[in-house]
């Protein structure tokens, strides 16, 4: 199975990137790619003048080719990051509806005590128009994420690992559906 990971944070050492690494480890795909969301800001004039950027076309192709997708979103000001929203906006401009009927798991790592609950809700709203098969649970929301990973980038605490394993098992089952 081909798994695609999307991190709503561009930082190299972001906790959402670490969470994706843990999801990959527990999913154990035959192939894994983390998408590059470092895209130009969506601008209709840019699109009219130059077309869809190559990096966006690549991302849309990765979404289309993946068997399953896992998105890790931080919570910025009670919503998803601009990076993630920008990527969703750009991909919506491509042909072929790459998200349609695609199994998607959502999770979050955030500094606050809610672990990104509002960001997950906002992401579900943003994704609705694309008609993917978003898993409803279990919800993986890593609170105080700066303390949640060990030096090797693995999740600390049995509850988070258990929930993430359940989410990855549910994602595998959804792919087989």
KASULBEL-V159215 format. One record per residue. N is the residue number from 0. RES is the residue in three letters. PSI is psi in degrees with one decimal (none if undefined). Layout:
# KASULBEL-V159215
N:RES:PSI ; N:RES:PSI
This chain:
# KASULBEL-V159215
0:UNK:137.3 ; 1:UNK:121.3 ; 2:UNK:133.3 ; 3:UNK:132.4 ; 4:UNK:137.4 ; 5:UNK:122.6 ; 6:UNK:130.3 ; 7:UNK:3.8 ; 8:UNK:136.6 ; 9:UNK:-15.1 ; 10:UNK:135.5 ; 11:UNK:-41.1 ; 12:UNK:26.0 ; 13:UNK:144.1 ; 14:UNK:-27.5 ; 15:UNK:-30.1 ; 16:UNK:-40.2 ; 17:UNK:-39.6 ; 18:UNK:-39.2 ; 19:UNK:-41.3 ; 20:UNK:-40.5 ; 21:UNK:-39.5 ; 22:UNK:-43.1 ; 23:UNK:-45.6 ; 24:UNK:-43.6 ; 25:UNK:-29.1 ; 26:UNK:-36.9 ; 27:UNK:60.7 ; 28:UNK:163.7 ; 29:UNK:-27.0 ; 30:UNK:142.3 ; 31:UNK:137.3 ; 32:UNK:135.4 ; 33:UNK:122.5 ; 34:UNK:149.6 ; 35:UNK:110.7 ; 36:UNK:13.9 ; 37:UNK:77.0 ; 38:UNK:157.9 ; 39:UNK:153.9 ; 40:UNK:139.3 ; 41:UNK:134.0 ; 42:UNK:116.3 ; 43:UNK:-32.9 ; 44:UNK:-40.6 ; 45:UNK:-44.2 ; 46:UNK:-42.7 ; 47:UNK:-39.0 ; 48:UNK:-39.2 ; 49:UNK:-5.2 ; 50:UNK:-170.0 ; 51:UNK:128.1 ; 52:UNK:147.6 ; 53:UNK:-38.4 ; 54:UNK:-32.8 ; 55:UNK:-42.3 ; 56:UNK:-40.8 ; 57:UNK:-47.3 ; 58:UNK:-46.5 ; 59:UNK:-39.5 ; 60:UNK:-38.8 ; 61:UNK:-41.0 ; 62:UNK:-47.2 ; 63:UNK:-39.1 ; 64:UNK:-17.7 ; 65:UNK:145.8 ; 66:UNK:-31.4 ; 67:UNK:156.5 ; 68:UNK:139.2 ; 69:UNK:129.8 ; 70:UNK:127.2 ; 71:UNK:117.7 ; 72:UNK:133.1 ; 73:UNK:171.9 ; 74:UNK:114.7 ; 75:UNK:115.7 ; 76:UNK:46.5 ; 77:UNK:24.4 ; 78:UNK:-169.3 ; 79:UNK:164.3 ; 80:UNK:156.2 ; 81:UNK:-34.4 ; 82:UNK:-48.2 ; 83:UNK:-43.5 ; 84:UNK:-40.8 ; 85:UNK:-43.4 ; 86:UNK:-42.6 ; 87:UNK:-42.1 ; 88:UNK:-45.0 ; 89:UNK:-47.2 ; 90:UNK:-31.1 ; 91:UNK:-18.2 ; 92:UNK:-6.1 ; 93:UNK:162.6 ; 94:UNK:155.8 ; 95:UNK:1.1 ; 96:UNK:64.9 ; 97:UNK:-26.2 ; 98:UNK:-19.0 ; 99:UNK:125.0 ; 100:UNK:18.0 ; 101:UNK:129.2 ; 102:UNK:126.8 ; 103:UNK:131.5 ; 104:UNK:136.7 ; 105:UNK:138.3 ; 106:UNK:169.5 ; 107:UNK:150.7 ; 108:UNK:126.7 ; 109:UNK:156.5 ; 110:UNK:-31.8 ; 111:UNK:175.4 ; 112:UNK:-15.0 ; 113:UNK:-9.8 ; 114:UNK:15.3 ; 115:UNK:20.2 ; 116:UNK:-42.8 ; 117:UNK:-34.3 ; 118:UNK:-40.5 ; 119:UNK:-42.6 ; 120:UNK:-46.1 ; 121:UNK:-40.4 ; 122:UNK:-41.7 ; 123:UNK:-41.2 ; 124:UNK:-44.1 ; 125:UNK:-36.1 ; 126:UNK:-20.8 ; 127:UNK:-40.5 ; 128:UNK:-22.2 ; 129:UNK:-11.5 ; 130:UNK:46.4 ; 131:UNK:172.9 ; 132:UNK:84.2 ; 133:UNK:126.5 ; 134:UNK:142.7 ; 135:UNK:-9.8 ; 136:UNK:175.1 ; 137:UNK:153.7 ; 138:UNK:127.9 ; 139:UNK:109.2 ; 140:UNK:104.5 ; 141:UNK:109.4 ; 142:UNK:158.1 ; 143:UNK:52.5 ; 144:UNK:-23.7 ; 145:UNK:-15.5 ; 146:UNK:-0.9 ; 147:UNK:-7.0 ; 148:UNK:144.4 ; 149:UNK:-176.7 ; 150:UNK:-23.6 ; 151:UNK:2.6 ; 152:UNK:10.7 ; 153:UNK:146.2 ; 154:UNK:137.2 ; 155:UNK:146.9 ; 156:UNK:124.9 ; 157:UNK:-34.3 ; 158:UNK:-47.3 ; 159:UNK:-43.3 ; 160:UNK:-42.5 ; 161:UNK:-47.1 ; 162:UNK:-42.4 ; 163:UNK:-39.6 ; 164:UNK:-42.9 ; 165:UNK:-41.0 ; 166:UNK:-42.4 ; 167:UNK:-36.4 ; 168:UNK:-40.6 ; 169:UNK:-36.4 ; 170:UNK:-42.9 ; 171:UNK:-43.7 ; 172:UNK:-37.8 ; 173:UNK:-34.7 ; 174:UNK:-40.0 ; 175:UNK:-16.2 ; 176:UNK:none
